[in-house]
């Protein structure tokens, strides 16, 4: 008999969803707010790479250390402390006098976000089951979709971009307080007792050596695919506002709504992809999604009216939505079950690096050429991702 998780408490489930919304909000704020931030700080466009790199460094560090923190603090205290740290970092954004301070706050925000992400994933894997786990991740896309709307509303009202970050900081403070008040409830479910009817423990004899895992070409091809995918997702959301306003002539308010639509299409895709993949198979859905990403990138790259680029963003977002979870699910098939856990760790690290380095590189390309360089860059990346997946999926 295979045991299944009991139904999660509604209050904890709601907090988990809200926490993943809060993880996405800062990403959505930055894309719309950066042109104003850049002007206030008097820095070049590509300086956003400093913030992205600092945030990624904090995120990866917190993700690695989360296991030790969970053992010492418990998931409730970890979530409460990490959310309050994120609120402090966002308050620093809102009051920052310059790029140096904002970059330091980005590091703190990465530390808080990485711990929230790892802590909730560890908890949900034992307590929520696959349906709620999938929907929890979909709410990240909802948060990223709401972020541009908040910043667009702030700027359209004639307020400083700082009000956008201040608003989200207040929301994070409220969420952190809720986590603090429910510490005992999280502890009741974070370490369920093993069931006698549950699966037997995995054998510990003849362990697979680390170097054997790292020698597999599929490990590195798959990790590169993760890096390219996250680079596409973040770069499209980060630079689309600039493309639509400076390149295609849309008003700032309309462009902000369109960027929100891109992130909203990611959210919608993640909600429905589980049902579609169950009926058609993960391999078929993944291949179709990768081709859809290429099509969306081509629409963005075409020298056409603004609505064509907006349509490309929506196609790209919806097609990209299931790629990350389905690539993760296929890891064991690509490298073998014995190597899967280590490979997933390498892939997540590669995804973080790709999400920081490549979008900042595209920013430099845009600064030294034209904002129209975004579309061709996305086409190249989407084609590379499709090729990497095809090569990595070949059985040795």
Buried (B, 14 or more C-beta within 10 A) or exposed (E): EEEEBEEBBEEBBEBBBBBBBBBBBBBBBBBBBBBBBBEBBEBEBBBBBBBBBBBBBBBBBBBBBBEEBBEEBBBBBBBBBBBBBBBBBBBBBBBBEEBEBBBBBBBBBBBBBBBBBBBBBBBBEEBBBEEBBBBBBBBBBBBBBBBBBBBBBBBEEEEBBBBBBBBBBBBBBEBBBBBBEBBEBBEEBBBEEEEEEEEEEEEEEEEEEEEEBEEBEBBBBBBBBBBBBBBBBBBBBBBBBBBBBBBBEBEBEEBBBBBBBBBBBBBBBBBEBBEBBEEEEBEEBBBBBBEBBBBBBBBBBEEEEBEBBBBBBBBBBBBBBBBBBBBBEBBBBBBBEEBBEBBBBBBBBBBBBBBBBBBBBBBBBBBEEEBBBBBBBBBBBBBBBBBBBEBBBEEE
